[in-house]
């Protein structure tokens, strides 16, 4: 809803021929003491092949079992870093459903980069690189996944992936369809301290129905082991995404006395369509490796809203008003990226650049004239270049890099350029990392300079109506936040540790203010730059294997140093720490069954200007069984089984305090997957313009 949106030299050995030699072997037990989590260069590497993680289920299920990672519906968050960019075999993941359609038993390893280097966009907070096993065989194959889920209603999904491969030719595609139900039930409280004390309590009940269809076609040709090129087209359509508010009850108090009652009913529809296209070339020319990508994307999202309000003011006479609005965002993107690398002076040298052009048009109309209409446009050109060099000095491996980004952003209102809201940015971001093994312990230390840019939605100028006392708006004057990160990693056999210090300048947070001087009781939710923030976070993970039991215990700690404006006009230190832990357990049962029992807990504490007032915990269970030599699998999952996941907290911003009390309901999912000669695509396109896509 709109409401409160609270990545030895080669020797010529001649021809070697292997001859078959049949031998009858007795039982062989192979044991290895390689750690599940290792440090390799800039990445935390988790080997999946030969471990219990092969049976996790989907790509989302697999990533959720890694230390400090949460993944749901294609969104992957790394504790202490934020949302990660995902790469599958070097190709940037473009569709969130790709993680769901990826089976964990096809994954070879996962690399997680907490401090991305200079080759990544400076806005990237973390990178997850997934490498799948090499496909065997040729011909036609398919992989079909279907699930039925019950949470707030019955939801269904089917995804059909197909692939045909012959020699160097590779053709593949995907068809996807889903129909889902959801709910959003919460209590929102707004306290406003003016000459009088105002309190607004909103009891919100909303339900949604959503339909989504998408398709993908990819064509790839590998001329030889050194040269390949291809093209990919994707279409995504959401014809129906409707939220029904039925109803929202509100009460307004003035200095403790009931001032007004309000009942709102209505709906919000957000249909959307996206077309995207990618072409790539990947080649080895002598010692030079060339990776080129060009992308185009065209999309729109409509937001249609209709609300009916009946309210009883202090004079005791019932009144009624209708609020309806139309909002459309149109996006156009063109991007190209080139990365070139080669061996140099005993190490590896790489350089490259990226250019992106984006055009976003926002149209907003409020038919009753309560809120101002808007016709705005942002045109943005972004050019970047990077240099990166890595080399080993004995056991010590060092990597240094620098990235330069130049962005020109022109803001238009009614086709007239607004100079005060048009910007030019020039930024330089250095990166450096060192890794060193000390006995069986692997150590890594890295520093990264980065930036967080506001999304185009947060830069919009129109105001969105929630109810008579709450509006929400973008902020065209919002500035990016500059971020410096220092990270230490260590691993020893089945123990992994990470500690990070982060300094953020001009943090972007959601605040609230008076909509106008004429009626200060109306709260306007808006994003703004507020002060600087320092925080430290630490992750400690244990993942031994004890017979048929594979536990993973991950402890996480976050503490910040940040000042928040309070209603009394003073600033308060928000530095109460947040602790959380996950305890994932896998049991290999007889007859090939796999049982997962997972627990999660998060304590109270503070993050930016948000105070978590209640401990949150949940328990998830899963049972998986495969048949017909892994070709058919069945998985039953229960998420938040005890209905215990309830969020209770407060957002502080000057003379206003916003309270949120929201509970998530348990969910049951049954997934069926069938694979037939499921050869994987050789597509190697990595995509361009990803940072701009995420801002859209």
C-alpha positions, 0 to 999 in steps of 0.5 A, a space after each residue: 500500500 501507499 500507506 506508511 511505507 515504514 550485489 603455475 605456468 602452463 606446460 605442454 604435456 602432450 595428449 593424455 588419454 584416459 582408458 576405462 578400467 572397471 574395478 569392484 570397490 567396497 564401501 568408501 567413506 570420503 571425509 573432508 575438513 574444508 570449512 563450509 564458510 571460507 574467505 576468498 579475496 573479497 568474498 565470504 564463500 559458502 560451498 554448497 555441493 556435498 553439503 546439506 545446503 543442497 537440499 534447502 529447496 529454492 534459492 531463497 531457502 538456500 540464501 536464508 540459511 547463510 550467516 547474516 542473510 535473509 531472503 524472501 520473494 527475491 529480496 536479499 538482505 545482508 545484516 549490517 549492510 542492507 539489500 544485496 545485488 544478486 548475480 547468477 553465473 555472472 549475470 545480474 538477476 533482473 526478476 525476483 522470481 529467478 531465486 525461487 525458480 533456482 533449485 538449491 541442488 543446482 548451486 555449486 557455491 555462493 559468494 557474499 561480498 559485504 564491501 563491494 569493490 570499485 567495479 560495482 556501482 557505489 550505491 551497491 551495499 552488498 553483493 551475492 554471487 551464485 554459481 551453479 553446477 555445470 550442465 551436462 548433456 544437450 537437447 531439450 529440457 524443462 523444469 516446472 515448479 508449482 506451489 499452493 500457499 495459504 496465509 490470508 487466502 489461497 495463493 497459487 503459482 506456476 513457473 515453466 522453464 525450458 531450454 534447448 542446447 545443441 553444440 554452441 547454440 543455446 535457446 531458453 525461456 520462462 513462463 510464469 503466472 501467479 494469483 495471490 492474496 495478502 493482508 495488511 492489518 495494523 494500528 498506527 498512532 500519531 502523537 503531535 505536540 503543538 500548543 495542544 496535544 493531539 493523538 490520532 489512532 488508526 485501526 487499519 484492515 486491508 486485503 489485496 488480490 494480485 495477478 502477475 504474468 511474466 515471460 523470458 526468452 534468451 538466445 546464446 551462441 558460444 563460438 568457442 571457449 573464448 567467445 560468446 554472445 547473446 540476447 535476452 528479452 523479458 516481459 512482466 505484467 501485473 494486470 491486477 494488484 488491488 488493495 481494499 480497505 474495509 474499513 479503517 477506523 480512526 479516532 482523534 483526541 485533543 488534550 485527551 478528549 475525543 475530538 473526531 471519529 472517522 471511518 474510511 473505506 476504499 481501494 487502491 489499484 496498481 497495475 504495471 508493465 515492464 519490457 527489458 532487453 539485454 545484449 552481451 559479448 564475453 570474450 578472451 582476446 590473448 590475455 585480455 578479457 572483455 565483458 560488454 553489456 547493453 540494456 534497455 528498459 521501458 515500464 510504467 506503473 499506475 496508482 489509482 485510489 478511491 477513498 470514502 470518508 465519514 467523520 463526526 467532528 466535535 460539533 456532532 454532525 456527521 459529514 462525508 467526503 470522497 477522495 480519488 486520485 490518479 498517479 502514473 510513473 513512466 520509466 525509460 532506461 538505456 545503459 551500456 557497461 564495459 569491463 576489461 581485465 588482464 594479468 599484469 605484474 604478477 597480479 590482475 588489472 581491470 578497468 571499465 566504465 558504464 553509462 546510463 540514461 534514465 527518463 522518469 515522468 510522474 503524473 498525479 491528479 487529485 480530482 477533488 482538488 484537495 491536493 495539488 496536481 503534479 506533472 514532473 519529469 526527471 532526466 538523468 545521465 550517469 557516467 562512471 569509470 573504475 580501475 582495480 588491481 589485485 595481487 598476492 604477496 606471498 600469503 597476503 592478497 591485496 586489492 585496491 581500486 577507485 571509482 569515479 561517478 558523474 551524474 547530471 540530474 535535470 528536474 522539470 515541472 510542467 516541462 519547465 526546468 527547475 534549477 533549484 532541484 536540478 543537480 550535478 554530482 561528482 564523486 570518487 570512491 576508493 576501495 582497498 582490501 587485504 586477506 591473509 591466512 593465519 594457520 587454519 584461520 582466514 582473515 580479511 580487512 576491507 574499506 569501501 567508500 560508497 553512496 546511497 541515492 534517493 529513489 525516484 519515488 522519494 524524489 517526487 513532488 506530489 502528495 498522496 492522501 491517506 486520510 484527513 489527518 495523514 498525507 505522504 509526499 516525496 522530497 525533490 530536495 533530498 540529497 544522497 548519503 555518503 557512506 564509509 565502511 570498514 569491515 573485518 572477517 575471520 573464519 576457522 573451520 565451521 566458525 565465521 565472524 564479521 565485524 563492521 564499522 559504518 559512518 553515514 553522512 546526511 542520513 535519509 530517514 522518514 520524518 513527519 511534519 505539519 502539512 501546512 501552517 493553516 492546519 498543523 494537525 495534518 501530518 505529512 510523512 516525508 523523507 529528509 536528510 537528518 544528521 550523521 550516523 555511526 554504527 557497528 555490527 557484528 555477526 558470529 556463526 557456528 555451523 558444525 555437522 553432528 551425525 544426521 543433525 546440521 545446526 547453524 547458530 548465528 548471533 548478530 549485534 547492532 549498535 548505533 550512535 545517532 541523535 533524534 529530535 524529540 517533542 520537547 525540542 531537544 535531541 536524544 541519543 538513540 544508541 540502544 543496541 539490537 541483538 538477534 539470533 537465528 538457529 537453523 536445524 536440518 535433520 536427515 531422516 530415514 527414507 530420504 526425508 529432510 526436516 528443517 526447524 528454524 528459529 528467529 529472535 530480535 530484541 528491542 533497540 534502536 535503528 536510525 530514528 526508529 525504536 523497536 519496542 517489542 521482542 520479535 520471534 518466529 519458528 519455521 518448519 519444512 519437510 522435503 522429499 525427492 523421488 525418481 532420482 531427484 527429478 521430482 520433489 515435494 516440499 511442505 513449509 510452515 512459516 511463523 507457525 505460532 503467529 508470533 511475529 509482531 512488530 511494535 515500534 515508534 518513529 520519532 521526528 521532532 514534535 511528532 511520534 508515529 507508533 506502529 503495531 503490526 502482526 504477520 499471520 502464519 503461512 503454509 506452502 506446498 511446492 512441487 517441482 519436476 525436472 526433465 533433462 533440465 540443462 541450464 542456460 549458458 547465458 552470460 550477460 551481466 546487465 547494465 544500469 542496475 543502480 538506476 533500475 533499483 531506484 525506479 
